[in-house]
C-alpha cells in the first residue's frame, strides 16, 4: 500500500455522540495499522484495547511536542505549534521525570478528599443553572445554559480565574482549533492569563494559580512562563471536555429512552452511567505520541522517531474490551475504559470530572422528568475538531 492509499485520519463521526464506524474497519486490519494525516504524513494508529493500554504506559513513547514527527491532526494545530516558543512545555507535553515533578505540584488540588470538599459548591452551581433553565423556559440550548457554564464556573473557582471573563476564554478555547484564528486565539488566552498572574502576584487570592505563584514561582521552582502555561492547559482542559460529555451524554440518553428510564427509576445508577457515558461518547479520538525507541506491538515494528496515534475511542468501542460495545448500557459498570487515558498521563482532573458529571446528570434528570430534544436529532450540528461535541443542543420539557 502506497502512502496515498492509506486511510485518512481523523475519521469523521457520523453520529455526534458515537465514535466513527470507520474504526471497526481499521480494527479488522489488526490492532496496529497505518493511516495518513491531513498533510499526507503517515503515522501508526493503535486501535486494539490491550495495545492502547500497553502503549500508554510505555516509557518508549514521548509526549514532547518538539519531536519532528509529532503527529498534527489539523492545520489549526500548526498555528498552535507556531506559538510554542511563547509557552513552556507543561504536563501533557512533557515526559518523565519532568512530568512527574510538575504533576506533583498540582495533584493535591485534584485529590479525592479535595474534590469531596468541592461537591457542595458544584451542587450549588448546578442548581443555579437549573433555576436559570426554568426561568427561561423551554426550548433552551443545553450547551450554553447548562453543559458549558457548570465546568467553567467550577474550574474558575478552583483556579482563581474570574468567571466574569468566561465568554472571552471560552471563545478563545473554541477558536484555538480554527486554522485561520487559532494562533491569535491561543496568544490572546496566554496574554490574558499572563496579566492575571501578574495581578495575583500583587494581590493574591484563593485558588490553584495563587498556590502555584506562592509555592512554586516565588521559590524559583517554576518560572513565570511555566505558571502561565499551567494556567492555559488547566483552564482549557478543565471546562471544554466536561462540557462536551454533559451535552453529548444527555443527547445519547435522550436517544436511548430505555436507558434514560432506567436512570430515572433508579438514580443510584448514575455513577455507573457516568462511566458508561464516558466510554460510549469517547470524546477524544486519539492521543499523539512519538516513539523514542523501537517497539514491537500488534505484530508490527514501530521504529524510533515514528509518530503514533493512540486511539482511545476505538479501544473503548472494541469488543475485546466489552460485549456489544455499540450499545449504551448504564448497567455495564466497567471502569476500565480509557476515556481519561492511562499511565502517567492519565487525566489529572478525572476525579473532578466524575464529580461534576454525576451531579450534573443526576440533577438534570431529577429536575426535568420530561426533558426531550426540541429539534429532530439529525438537525443537531456536531462540533468539528479533535474533541467531539455539538454546537448547540436545543431541549425542552
BELCOR-V597992 format. One record per residue. N is the residue number from 1. RES is the residue in three letters. SS is DSSP state (H for helix, E for strand, L for the rest). PHI is phi in whole degrees, -180 to 180 (999 if undefined). Layout:
# BELCOR-V597992
n: (N/N)
res: (RES/RES)
ss: (SS/SS)
phi: (PHI/PHI)
This chain:
# BELCOR-V597992
n: (1/2/3/4/5/6/7/8/9/10/11/12/13/14/15/16/17/18/19/20/21/22/23/24/25/26/27/28/29/30/31/32/33/34/35/36/37/38/39/40/41/42/43/44/45/46/47/48/49/50/51/52/53/54/55/56/57/58/59/60/61/62/63/64/65/66/67/68/69/70/71/72/73/74/75/76/77/78/79/80/81/82/83/84/85/86/87/88/89/90/91/92/93/94/95/96/97/98/99/100/101/102/103/104/105/106/107/108/109/110/111/112/113/114/115/116/117/118/119/120/121/122/123/124/125/126/127/128/129/130/131/132/133/134/135/136/137/138/139/140/141/142/143/144/145/146/147/148/149/150/151/152/153/154/155/156/157/158/159/160/161/162/163/164/165/166/167/168/169/170/171/172/173/174/175/176/177/178/179/180/181/182/183/184/185/186/187/188/189/190/191/192/193/194/195/196/197/198/199/200/201/202/203/204/205/206/207/208/209/210/211/212/213/214/215/216/217/218/219/220/221/222/223/224/225/226/227/228/229/230/231/232/233/234/235/236/237/238/239/240/241/242/243/244/245/246/247/248/249/250/251/252/253/254/255/256/257/258/259/260/261/262/263/264/265/266/267/268/269/270/271/272/273/274/275/276/277/278/279/280/281/282/283/284/285/286/287/288/289/290/291/292/293/294/295/296/297/298/299/300/301/302/303/304/305/306/307/308/309/310/311/312/313/314/315/316/317/318/319/320/321/322/323/324/325/326/327/328/329/330/331/332/333/334/335/336/337/338/339/340/341/342/343/344/345/346/347/348/349/350/351/352/353/354/355/356/357/358/359/360/361/362/363/364/365/366/367/368/369/370/371/372/373/374/375/376/377/378/379/380/381/382/383/384/385/386/387/388/389/390/391/392/393/394/395/396/397)
res: (UNK/UNK/UNK/UNK/UNK/UNK/UNK/UNK/UNK/UNK/UNK/UNK/UNK/UNK/UNK/UNK/UNK/UNK/UNK/UNK/UNK/UNK/UNK/UNK/UNK/UNK/UNK/UNK/UNK/UNK/UNK/UNK/UNK/UNK/UNK/UNK/UNK/UNK/UNK/UNK/UNK/UNK/UNK/UNK/UNK/UNK/UNK/UNK/UNK/UNK/UNK/UNK/UNK/UNK/UNK/UNK/UNK/UNK/UNK/UNK/UNK/UNK/UNK/UNK/UNK/UNK/UNK/UNK/UNK/UNK/UNK/UNK/UNK/UNK/UNK/UNK/UNK/UNK/UNK/UNK/UNK/UNK/UNK/UNK/UNK/UNK/UNK/UNK/UNK/UNK/UNK/UNK/UNK/UNK/UNK/UNK/UNK/UNK/UNK/UNK/UNK/UNK/UNK/UNK/UNK/UNK/UNK/UNK/UNK/UNK/UNK/UNK/UNK/UNK/UNK/UNK/UNK/UNK/UNK/UNK/UNK/UNK/UNK/UNK/UNK/UNK/UNK/UNK/UNK/UNK/UNK/UNK/UNK/UNK/UNK/UNK/UNK/UNK/UNK/UNK/UNK/UNK/UNK/UNK/UNK/UNK/UNK/UNK/UNK/UNK/UNK/UNK/UNK/UNK/UNK/UNK/UNK/UNK/UNK/UNK/UNK/UNK/UNK/UNK/UNK/UNK/UNK/UNK/UNK/UNK/UNK/UNK/UNK/UNK/UNK/UNK/UNK/UNK/UNK/UNK/UNK/UNK/UNK/UNK/UNK/UNK/UNK/UNK/UNK/UNK/UNK/UNK/UNK/UNK/UNK/UNK/UNK/UNK/UNK/UNK/UNK/UNK/UNK/UNK/UNK/UNK/UNK/UNK/UNK/UNK/UNK/UNK/UNK/UNK/UNK/UNK/UNK/UNK/UNK/UNK/UNK/UNK/UNK/UNK/UNK/UNK/UNK/UNK/UNK/UNK/UNK/UNK/UNK/UNK/UNK/UNK/UNK/UNK/UNK/UNK/UNK/UNK/UNK/UNK/UNK/UNK/UNK/UNK/UNK/UNK/UNK/UNK/UNK/UNK/UNK/UNK/UNK/UNK/UNK/UNK/UNK/UNK/UNK/UNK/UNK/UNK/UNK/UNK/UNK/UNK/UNK/UNK/UNK/UNK/UNK/UNK/UNK/UNK/UNK/UNK/UNK/UNK/UNK/UNK/UNK/UNK/UNK/UNK/UNK/UNK/UNK/UNK/UNK/UNK/UNK/UNK/UNK/UNK/UNK/UNK/UNK/UNK/UNK/UNK/UNK/UNK/UNK/UNK/UNK/UNK/UNK/UNK/UNK/UNK/UNK/UNK/UNK/UNK/UNK/UNK/UNK/UNK/UNK/UNK/UNK/UNK/UNK/UNK/UNK/UNK/UNK/UNK/UNK/UNK/UNK/UNK/UNK/UNK/UNK/UNK/UNK/UNK/UNK/UNK/UNK/UNK/UNK/UNK/UNK/UNK/UNK/UNK/UNK/UNK/UNK/UNK/UNK/UNK/UNK/UNK/UNK/UNK/UNK/UNK/UNK/UNK/UNK/UNK/UNK/UNK/UNK/UNK/UNK/UNK/UNK/UNK/UNK/UNK/UNK/UNK/UNK/UNK/UNK/UNK/UNK/UNK/UNK/UNK/UNK/UNK/UNK/UNK/UNK/UNK/UNK/UNK/UNK)
ss: (L/L/H/H/H/L/E/E/L/L/L/L/L/L/L/L/L/L/L/L/L/H/H/H/H/H/H/H/L/L/L/E/E/E/E/E/L/L/L/L/L/E/E/E/E/E/L/L/H/H/H/H/H/H/H/H/L/L/L/L/E/E/L/L/L/L/L/L/L/L/L/L/L/L/H/H/H/H/H/H/H/H/L/H/H/H/L/L/L/L/H/H/H/L/L/L/L/H/H/H/H/H/H/H/H/H/H/H/H/H/L/H/H/H/H/H/H/H/H/H/H/H/H/H/H/H/H/H/H/H/H/H/H/H/H/H/L/L/L/E/E/H/H/H/H/H/H/H/H/H/H/H/H/H/H/H/H/H/H/L/L/L/H/H/H/H/H/H/H/H/H/H/H/H/H/L/L/L/L/L/L/H/H/H/H/H/H/H/H/H/H/H/H/H/H/H/H/H/H/H/H/H/L/L/L/L/L/H/H/H/H/H/H/H/H/H/H/L/L/L/L/L/L/H/H/H/H/H/H/H/H/H/H/H/H/H/H/H/H/H/H/H/H/H/H/H/H/H/H/H/H/H/H/H/L/L/H/H/H/H/H/H/H/H/H/L/H/H/H/H/H/H/H/H/H/H/H/H/H/H/H/L/L/E/L/L/E/E/E/E/E/L/L/L/E/E/E/L/L/E/E/E/L/L/L/L/E/E/E/E/L/H/H/H/H/H/L/L/L/L/L/L/L/L/L/L/L/L/L/L/L/L/L/L/L/L/L/L/L/L/L/L/H/H/H/L/L/L/L/H/H/H/H/H/H/H/H/H/H/H/H/H/H/H/H/H/H/L/L/L/L/E/E/L/L/L/H/H/H/L/L/E/L/L/L/L/E/L/L/E/L/L/L/E/E/E/L)
phi: (999/-80/-58/-72/-84/-66/-62/-81/-135/-71/-89/-73/-78/-85/-117/-58/-102/-132/-61/-61/-67/-61/-62/-62/-64/-68/-65/-65/-78/129/-71/-134/-143/-108/-134/-120/-79/-58/-96/92/-68/-83/-140/-82/-119/-107/-115/-72/-59/-63/-68/-62/-63/-63/-72/-64/-103/-90/-69/-83/-108/-115/-101/-71/-68/-80/-62/-59/-100/-64/-63/-120/-79/-136/-54/-60/-70/-64/-65/-66/-60/-66/-87/-60/-64/-81/-109/-94/-74/-134/50/-65/-106/-126/-115/-61/-87/-62/-59/-64/-62/-69/-61/-63/-71/-117/-63/-59/-72/-117/-70/-56/-64/-65/-68/-58/-69/-83/-58/-59/-68/-62/-63/-63/-64/-61/-61/-67/-74/-64/-62/-66/-65/-61/-64/-71/81/-79/-83/-134/-87/-63/-62/-82/-92/-138/-63/-81/-61/-61/-68/-65/-64/-65/-69/-62/-65/-67/-81/90/-100/-64/-67/-58/-95/-62/-62/-66/-74/-66/-67/-67/-62/-70/-75/-62/-102/-82/-61/-97/-110/-60/-63/-63/-65/-68/-73/-62/-66/-62/-65/-60/-74/-64/-67/-66/-62/-62/-64/-70/-62/-87/-132/-60/-120/-123/-173/-61/-63/-64/-65/-63/-66/-75/-97/-116/-68/-63/-96/79/-84/-133/-97/-59/-63/-67/-62/-65/-65/-55/-62/-61/-63/-69/-68/-67/-65/-77/-125/-68/-68/-62/-60/-71/-67/-62/-71/-69/-64/-64/-56/-62/-67/-65/-89/-127/-59/-66/-71/-63/-64/-64/-70/-64/-73/-144/-61/-67/-78/-55/-58/-68/-64/-61/-63/-67/-67/-61/-67/-67/-80/37/-52/-89/-62/-160/-105/-84/-148/-130/-76/-109/-155/-66/-135/-97/-153/57/79/-121/-108/-94/-89/-55/97/-75/-84/-132/-122/-95/-82/-62/-63/-65/-64/-66/-109/-89/-74/-73/-93/-135/-78/50/-62/-78/-95/-85/-137/-70/-96/-65/56/-109/-101/-98/-68/-115/-61/-98/80/-165/80/-65/-97/-55/-47/-61/-99/-63/-65/-67/-61/-61/-62/-63/-67/-62/-70/-65/-69/-60/-71/-64/-68/-72/-76/-128/-65/-109/-58/-156/-66/-97/-137/-59/-57/-76/-94/-76/-86/-70/-88/-81/130/-68/-99/-68/180/-127/-65/-152/-140/-69/-132/-147/-157)
